[in-house]
Amino acid sequence: MIEKLDNTNKNVAETMQAVFQASYAIEAAILGVTNFPPLNRAVKNFIKSKTSFYGYSYVEELAAVIELDIQFVV
């Protein structure tokens, strides 16, 4: 199931961060880097973010998260 996530909720933000951290670690390994700034993103940054987050849950566990920053150019 895919749903919009409430990143202002601390528990949701912590779960989102855990999913992102797991994927960022894989991305850093693929890129062959040890200093990968996204790995330093704190929970408070998710809570304060004005972007939109959507999550995919599998067997009632958050399995994937996407962050969208929609900007309109006129």
BELVENCOR-V87186 format. One record per helix or strand of 2 or more residues. SS is the DSSP state (h for helix, s for strand). FROM is the first residue (numbers start at 1). TO is the last residue. If there is no record, write none. Layout:
BEGIN
((SS,FROM,TO) (SS,FROM,TO))
END
This chain:
BEGIN
((s,2,4) (h,10,31) (h,37,40) (h,43,48) (s,52,58) (s,61,68))
END
